[in-house]
């Protein structure tokens, strides 16, 4: 007669920590599990480490939930959590996709720090939270006190749409807004600094904190001190190589850059990004000065105007606030009409196709140097998916950069960072930092298959993925879907992919060269063609990754995925969406889109 099943003890952990523990131990073999148990026991036995107190009740704690695409919302949420802990508050900090939605109905004090990406979309890690809040299953929240901090980019018409959505919905569900929503642009400190201070004061008042709570040492191995190089203090990385990847007759100029991180202490995981602080093209600076008849040497707050326009202010991306000020100065009826309600499409087109100098040429107006500097947004760093794995290249970081350059009626135009990078030579240094991307990681279980969809420069992180899988001996299969206009001129890293295919390191390679035949073929068409195989891979535990353009490619790919899931899984449209959402919640469907 079979033995009765052994009843396992209830773990002394909150449910969200149990979920994290399950993810941590997924795929570990017996030696790995024994090592982990010994490590945890060693931490518990160290002098000065006390048992953690029971998690405070919802009525006695502050929950901070963040959704972040480029890392800014995460940094701000972490800063607020540190300040709250220092003030003696019981606080928990959760990424949106780790937040237990079932606990929302019990929350008493909730702060949401969230970005908006593209044309009004939530960050990928917050899609589930937003869908839940906006859906029919969202609970009544009459006991909730909340505040929302939204981060956005006013060069997009749907500025801060996600923050506004969440703020309005929480109130609609019965929550009480503690104070008005914060709406931060790229120069977010002017909004976020006072918002964070007010948030801390309100939390103190709500929770009546007195003495700081005991902290618990996090479960992590001993590491060396973190690198001092950050977004605000970048590392000057020497450039080792700058090679053109596209052919001579390609309409694209895509570069492969290799940077040295030797001695910096900087490290990254496949899927992370490299932040680069660019300089504006000197020709563009000269054009702006000429249009406004301003002297490049004019002193503005201790620095010449040329320095402000070259390395401190945004010239290649227009934003609505500046457009509004320029419309007033130019008294242009055309610009004023663009800012009226109902003109979102026309405004979006102008913001996407015009740079500052185009606006000045089309709608002349007088600006002083001081007013111009005060009205333009600060120049922001650009993020590039790292196209290498340190397990393969050592203390280096590789990038795949599309040099954006085009002819406009008023002269040549460039992308700020891509032009800056394309013009660097061996030995030059570049101001960089690492931006971690925990949402875009290889599976912990090396036996899992992976499917990588990366047209154009979206293929960059998958070069690092494959390098890592080879270096670590991962046994799971690797499938890449890549697309670009022409096979002859635009097949990025062609030799590497074909070599990997020959040696069995890459198990499938499907290509979509859109302009090599009469009808255009994109990666989503390849997905449809191979839908049965892809669905079988997913059913057998594969992880799915998408990287590249958010506005069109990512939407088209997701539509193709939903279609093939419905077709080959026998699902209706709602069930197909639930299937894909479940993959995302499990960490098996990840996107790095921009």
C-alpha positions in Angstrom: 0.0 0.0 0.0 1.5 3.4 -1.0 2.7 5.6 1.7 0.6 8.6 2.6 1.8 11.9 1.1 3.9 14.0 3.5 2.3 17.3 4.5 4.8 20.0 3.8 5.0 22.8 6.3 3.7 26.2 5.4 6.7 28.5 4.6 7.2 31.5 6.9 7.2 33.7 3.8 4.7 36.0 2.1 3.2 34.6 -1.0 5.1 36.9 -3.4 8.4 35.7 -1.8 7.3 32.1 -2.3 6.7 32.9 -6.0 10.2 34.4 -6.2 11.7 31.4 -4.5 10.1 29.1 -7.0 11.5 31.1 -9.9 14.9 31.1 -8.3 15.1 27.4 -7.9 13.5 26.6 -11.3 15.8 24.3 -13.2 18.4 23.8 -10.4 19.8 20.3 -10.1 20.4 18.6 -6.8 24.0 20.0 -6.2 22.7 23.5 -6.9 19.8 23.1 -4.5 22.1 21.7 -1.8 24.5 24.6 -2.3 21.6 27.1 -2.1 20.3 25.6 1.1 23.8 25.7 2.7 24.2 29.3 1.6 20.9 30.3 3.2 21.8 28.4 6.4 25.1 30.2 6.5 23.4 33.6 6.3 21.0 32.7 9.0 23.8 31.6 11.3 25.8 34.8 10.9 26.1 37.0 14.0 23.7 39.9 14.1 21.2 38.3 11.7 17.8 38.1 13.4 14.7 36.3 12.2 12.6 38.5 10.0 9.5 39.9 11.6 6.2 38.9 10.2 5.2 41.0 7.2 3.2 44.0 8.4 -0.6 44.0 7.7 -1.7 46.0 4.7 -3.0 48.7 7.0 0.5 49.2 8.4 2.6 49.3 5.3 3.4 51.2 2.1 3.4 49.3 -1.1 5.4 50.8 -4.0 4.8 49.3 -7.4 6.8 50.3 -10.5 6.7 49.7 -14.2 9.9 50.7 -16.1 11.0 50.4 -19.7 14.4 52.1 -19.5 15.1 52.0 -15.8 14.2 55.5 -14.7 10.9 54.5 -13.0 12.8 51.7 -11.2 15.5 54.0 -9.9 12.9 56.5 -8.6 10.8 53.8 -6.9 13.9 52.3 -5.3 14.9 55.8 -4.0 11.5 56.3 -2.5 11.6 52.9 -0.8 15.0 53.7 0.7 13.7 57.0 2.0 10.6 55.4 3.4 12.6 52.7 5.2 15.0 55.3 6.6 11.9 57.1 8.0 10.8 54.0 9.8 8.0 52.9 7.5 7.2 49.3 6.7 7.6 49.3 2.9 7.6 46.8 0.2 8.9 47.5 -3.3 7.6 45.4 -6.3 8.0 45.4 -10.0 4.6 45.5 -11.6 4.8 42.0 -13.0 5.7 40.6 -9.5 2.9 42.4 -7.7 0.3 39.8 -6.5 -2.9 41.2 -8.1 -5.0 39.3 -5.6 -3.7 41.6 -2.9 -4.9 44.8 -4.5 -8.2 44.7 -2.8 -6.5 44.7 0.6 -4.1 47.5 -0.1 -4.4 50.6 2.1 -1.5 52.7 0.9 -0.1 52.4 -2.6 2.3 54.4 -4.7 2.6 53.6 -8.4 5.7 54.9 -10.3 5.2 54.1 -14.0 6.5 55.1 -17.4 4.7 55.4 -20.7 6.5 54.1 -23.8 5.9 54.8 -27.5 2.5 56.1 -28.3 0.7 55.6 -25.0 1.7 52.0 -24.1 2.6 50.7 -20.7 6.0 49.3 -20.1 6.1 45.5 -20.7 6.5 44.7 -17.1 3.2 46.5 -16.3 1.0 45.3 -19.1 -0.7 42.7 -16.8 -1.3 45.2 -14.0 -2.8 47.7 -16.4 -5.0 45.1 -18.1 -6.2 43.9 -14.6 -7.0 47.4 -13.4 -8.9 48.3 -16.6 -10.7 45.0 -16.7 -13.9 43.7 -15.2 -12.1 41.8 -12.5 -10.6 44.9 -10.9 -11.9 45.1 -7.2 -13.5 48.0 -5.4 -10.8 50.0 -3.6 -12.7 52.1 -1.2 -10.1 51.6 1.6 -7.2 52.6 -0.7 -5.1 55.8 -0.4 -2.8 56.2 -3.5 -0.6 58.5 -5.5 0.8 58.1 -9.0 4.0 59.3 -10.5 4.1 59.0 -14.3 7.2 59.3 -16.5 7.0 60.0 -20.2 8.5 61.8 -23.2 6.6 64.8 -24.5 8.0 64.2 -28.0 5.1 61.6 -28.2 1.5 62.9 -28.4 0.2 60.4 -25.8 2.5 61.9 -23.1 2.2 60.0 -19.8 -0.9 58.2 -20.9 -0.2 55.2 -18.7 0.2 57.2 -15.5 -3.0 59.1 -16.3 -4.9 55.9 -17.0 -3.8 54.3 -13.7 -4.5 57.4 -11.7 -8.0 57.8 -13.1 -8.8 54.1 -12.8 -7.7 53.8 -9.1 -10.0 56.8 -8.3 -12.8 55.3 -10.3 -12.6 52.1 -8.3 -13.1 54.0 -5.1 -9.5 54.9 -4.1 -8.7 58.2 -2.5 -6.0 60.2 -4.2 -3.6 61.6 -1.6 -2.3 64.3 -3.9 -2.2 65.1 -7.6 -0.4 62.9 -10.1 3.1 63.7 -11.0 3.9 64.0 -14.8 7.6 64.0 -15.5 9.2 64.6 -18.9 12.8 63.6 -19.8 14.1 66.3 -17.5 12.2 64.4 -14.8 14.1 65.7 -11.7 12.1 69.0 -11.8 8.9 67.0 -11.2 10.1 63.9 -9.4 12.1 65.6 -6.6 9.2 67.5 -5.1 6.8 64.5 -5.8 9.0 62.1 -3.9 9.3 64.5 -1.0 5.5 64.9 -0.8 5.0 61.2 -1.2 7.3 60.5 1.8 5.5 63.1 4.0 2.1 61.7 3.1 3.2 58.2 3.9 4.6 59.3 7.3 1.2 60.9 8.0 -0.8 57.8 6.9 1.4 55.3 8.7 2.4 57.4 11.7 6.0 56.0 11.7 8.2 56.3 14.7 11.3 54.0 14.9 13.0 52.4 11.9 12.2 48.7 11.4 14.8 46.0 11.4 16.1 45.1 8.0 16.9 41.7 6.7 20.0 40.9 4.7 19.0 40.0 1.1 19.8 36.5 -0.2 22.7 37.1 -2.5 26.3 35.9 -2.7 29.1 38.2 -1.4 30.2 40.5 -4.2 32.8 43.2 -4.6 31.8 46.8 -4.2 29.5 48.0 -7.0 31.0 50.0 -9.8 31.0 53.7 -9.3 29.9 54.3 -12.9 26.3 55.3 -13.3 23.9 57.3 -15.5 25.0 60.4 -13.7 28.7 59.5 -13.6 29.4 57.5 -16.8 32.6 55.6 -17.6 34.8 56.8 -20.4 35.1 53.6 -22.4 37.8 53.4 -25.1 36.5 52.4 -28.5 38.3 49.3 -29.9 36.5 48.9 -33.2 33.9 50.7 -35.4 33.0 48.5 -38.4 30.3 48.8 -41.0 28.0 45.8 -41.1 25.8 46.7 -44.1 27.1 46.5 -47.7 28.3 49.3 -49.8 25.0 49.6 -51.7 22.7 49.4 -48.7 20.5 52.3 -47.9 21.4 51.6 -44.2 24.6 52.3 -42.4 24.7 49.8 -39.6 27.8 49.8 -37.4 29.3 47.2 -35.1 31.1 48.9 -32.2 33.4 47.3 -29.6 34.2 49.1 -26.4 36.6 48.2 -23.7 35.4 48.0 -20.1 38.8 46.9 -18.8 39.4 48.1 -15.2 36.0 49.8 -14.9 34.3 47.2 -12.8 31.3 47.4 -15.1 29.6 44.1 -15.7 26.4 43.1 -17.5 24.2 40.1 -18.3 22.9 39.2 -21.8 19.8 41.3 -22.3 21.1 44.4 -20.6 21.6 47.8 -22.4 24.5 50.2 -22.6 23.5 53.8 -21.9 25.4 56.3 -24.1 25.6 60.1 -23.5 25.7 61.6 -27.0 26.7 65.0 -28.4 24.6 66.7 -31.1 26.1 66.9 -34.6 28.1 70.1 -34.9 26.5 70.9 -38.3 23.1 70.8 -36.6 24.3 73.1 -33.8 25.6 75.5 -36.5 22.3 75.4 -38.4 20.3 76.3 -35.2 22.6 79.2 -34.4 22.4 80.5 -38.0 18.6 80.3 -38.1 18.3 82.3 -34.8 21.2 84.6 -35.6 22.7 83.8 -32.2 26.4 84.0 -31.1 27.8 80.6 -30.2 30.0 82.2 -27.5 27.1 83.9 -25.6 27.5 83.0 -22.0 24.4 81.3 -20.4 24.8 80.4 -16.8 28.6 80.1 -17.0 28.8 78.1 -20.2 28.9 79.2 -23.9 25.7 78.7 -25.9 27.5 76.2 -28.3 28.2 73.9 -25.3 24.6 74.0 -24.3 23.4 73.1 -27.8 26.2 70.6 -28.4 26.0 68.5 -25.3 23.4 69.7 -22.9 20.2 70.3 -24.8 18.0 68.1 -27.1 18.0 69.2 -30.7 17.0 66.1 -32.6 13.7 65.4 -30.9 10.9 68.0 -30.7 8.5 68.0 -27.7 5.1 69.5 -27.3 6.0 72.1 -24.6 8.6 73.7 -26.8 6.3 73.5 -29.8 3.7 75.4 -27.7 6.2 78.1 -26.8 7.4 78.5 -30.3 3.9 78.7 -31.7 3.3 81.7 -29.4 6.5 83.4 -30.4 6.0 82.8 -34.1 2.3 83.6 -34.1 2.0 80.8 -36.6 -1.7 79.8 -37.3 -0.5 76.4 -38.6 1.4 75.6 -35.4 -1.5 76.8 -33.3 -3.9 74.5 -35.2 -1.6 71.5 -34.6 -2.0 72.0 -30.8 -5.8 72.0 -30.9 -7.8 69.0 -29.7 -8.5 66.5 -32.5 -5.1 67.1 -34.2 -3.2 64.2 -32.5 -2.3 62.5 -35.8 -1.0 65.6 -37.5 0.9 66.6 -34.3 2.4 63.1 -34.1 3.6 63.3 -37.7 5.3 66.6 -37.1 7.0 65.5 -33.9 8.2 62.3 -35.6 9.6 64.0 -38.8 10.9 67.4 -37.7 13.9 68.4 -35.7 14.4 71.8 -34.0 16.1 73.4 -37.0 13.2 72.3 -39.3 10.7 74.0 -37.0 12.8 77.2 -37.0 13.1 77.2 -40.8 9.4 76.6 -41.4 8.1 78.9 -38.6 10.7 81.7 -37.9 10.6 83.3 -34.5 13.1 85.3 -32.3 14.7 83.6 -29.3 17.3 84.8 -26.9 20.1 82.4 -25.9 18.8 82.3 -22.3 15.2 81.6 -23.3 16.2 79.0 -25.8 18.3 77.1 -23.3 15.6 77.3 -20.6 12.9 76.0 -23.0 14.7 73.1 -24.6 14.8 69.8 -22.8 18.0 68.4 -21.5 19.9 66.0 -23.8 19.1 62.5 -22.6 21.2 59.3 -22.9 20.3 56.7 -25.5 20.1 53.0 -24.6 21.4 50.3 -26.9 20.9 46.6 -26.4 24.3 45.0 -25.8 25.3 42.7 -28.6 27.7 40.5 -26.7 28.1 38.3 -23.6 31.0 38.8 -21.2 31.4 35.1 -20.9 32.6 35.2 -24.6 34.2 38.6 -25.0 35.6 39.4 -21.5 35.7 43.0 -20.4 34.1 44.4 -23.5 30.7 45.5 -24.7 29.6 45.3 -28.3 26.8 47.5 -29.9 24.9 47.3 -33.1 24.0 50.9 -34.2 21.9 52.1 -37.1 23.4 55.4 -38.2 20.3 57.5 -38.8 20.9 60.1 -41.5 18.6 61.5 -44.1 18.2 64.4 -46.5 15.6 67.0 -45.5 14.5 70.1 -47.4 16.7 72.3 -45.3 19.8 70.1 -45.4 21.2 66.9 -43.9 19.7 65.5 -40.7 21.1 63.0 -38.2 20.2 61.0 -35.1 22.1 62.4 -32.2 23.5 59.3 -30.6 23.9 57.2 -33.8 25.7 60.0 -35.6 27.9 60.6 -32.5 28.8 56.9 -32.4 29.3 56.4 -36.1 31.8 59.2 -36.2 34.0 57.8 -33.4 37.4 56.3 -34.2 39.6 53.7 -32.5 41.0 55.1 -29.3 38.2 57.7 -28.8 36.3 57.3 -25.5 32.6 57.2 -25.1 30.6 58.1 -21.9 28.7 55.0 -21.0 26.9 53.1 -18.2 25.1 49.8 -17.8 21.3 49.7 -17.7 20.1 46.4 -16.3 17.1 44.8 -17.9 15.8 42.1 -15.6 12.8 41.6 -17.8 14.9 40.3 -20.7 16.8 37.3 -19.5 17.8 33.9 -20.7 15.9 31.1 -19.0 17.5 29.9 -15.8 17.0 26.3 -17.0 19.7 25.8 -19.7 17.7 22.9 -21.2 14.9 25.2 -22.2 14.5 26.1 -25.9 14.5 29.8 -26.9 13.0 31.6 -29.9 14.5 35.0 -30.8 12.6 37.4 -33.1 14.9 40.3 -34.0 14.6 42.1 -37.3 17.1 44.9 -38.1 19.2 46.0 -35.2 16.8 44.2 -33.0 19.0 41.2 -33.5 21.7 42.8 -31.3 20.8 41.2 -27.9 20.4 37.7 -29.5 24.1 37.8 -30.6 24.8 38.0 -26.8 22.2 35.4 -26.0 23.8 32.9 -28.4 27.3 33.6 -27.1 26.2 33.0 -23.6 24.4 29.8 -24.4 27.4 28.5 -26.2 29.9 29.6 -23.4 27.8 28.0 -20.7 27.0 24.8 -22.5 23.2 25.3 -22.5 21.6 22.3 -24.1 18.3 23.9 -25.2 17.7 24.6 -28.8 18.1 28.1 -30.3 15.9 29.5 -33.1 16.4 32.9 -34.6 14.1 34.8 -36.9 15.7 37.8 -38.6 14.6 40.3 -41.2 15.9 43.3 -43.1 15.4 44.8 -46.6 18.0 42.9 -48.7 19.9 39.7 -48.1 22.9 40.8 -50.1 23.5 44.1 -48.3 21.6 44.0 -45.0 22.2 40.5 -43.5 23.7 41.6 -40.1 26.3 39.2 -38.7 25.7 36.9 -41.6 28.9 34.9 -41.2 28.4 34.4 -37.5 24.8 33.1 -37.8 25.6 30.8 -40.7 28.7 29.4 -38.8 26.5 28.8 -35.7 23.9 27.0 -37.9 26.6 24.7 -39.4 28.1 23.8 -36.0 24.7 23.2 -34.4 24.9 26.1 -32.0 21.9 27.7 -33.8 19.2 25.1 -34.5 16.9 27.1 -36.8 17.4 30.3 -38.8 14.4 31.8 -40.6 15.0 34.9 -42.7 12.7 37.6 -44.1 14.2 40.0 -46.6 11.3 42.3 -47.4 12.5 43.7 -50.7 14.1 40.7 -52.4 10.9 39.8 -54.1 7.8 41.5 -55.6 5.8 41.2 -52.4 7.1 42.3 -49.0 8.0 39.6 -46.5 8.5 40.4 -42.8 9.3 38.3 -39.7 5.6 38.1 -38.9 5.0 36.3 -42.2 7.6 33.7 -41.3 5.9 33.2 -37.9 2.7 32.5 -39.7 4.4 30.1 -42.1 6.1 28.2 -39.2 3.2 28.6 -36.8 2.8 24.8 -36.1 6.5 24.4 -35.2 6.5 27.5 -33.0 3.4 26.5 -31.1 5.0 23.1 -30.5 8.1 24.7 -29.2 6.0 26.9 -26.8 4.0 23.9 -25.7 7.2 22.2 -24.8 8.4 25.1 -22.6 10.3 27.4 -25.0 11.0 31.0 -24.0 10.0 33.6 -26.6 11.9 36.9 -27.1 11.1 39.9 -29.4 13.4 42.9 -29.9 13.1 45.9 -32.1 10.7 48.6 -33.3 7.7 49.0 -30.9 5.4 51.1 -33.2 4.9 48.6 -36.0 7.1 45.4 -35.8 6.2 44.4 -32.2 2.5 45.0 -32.8 2.5 43.0 -36.0 4.5 40.2 -34.4 2.2 40.0 -31.5 -0.8 39.8 -33.8 0.9 37.0 -35.7 1.6 35.2 -32.4 -2.0 35.5 -31.3 -3.2 34.2 -34.6 -0.9 31.1 -34.6 -1.8 30.3 -31.0 -5.5 30.4 -31.8 -5.0 28.4 -35.0 -2.7 25.7 -33.8 -3.9 25.6 -30.2 -7.6 25.5 -31.0 -8.2 28.7 -29.0 -10.6 31.6 -29.6 -9.3 35.1 -29.6 -9.7 35.7 -25.8 -8.1 32.3 -24.9 -5.1 33.1 -27.2 -4.6 36.4 -25.4 -4.8 34.6 -22.1 -2.2 32.1 -23.4 0.2 34.8 -24.4 -0.4 36.7 -21.1 0.4 33.5 -19.2 3.7 33.1 -21.0 4.5 36.7 -20.1 3.7 36.2 -16.4 5.9 33.1 -16.4 8.8 35.1 -17.9 8.6 33.0 -21.1 7.5 35.9 -23.4 9.8 38.9 -23.1 10.0 42.0 -25.3 12.7 44.7 -25.6 11.0 47.2 -27.8 11.7 50.9 -28.5 
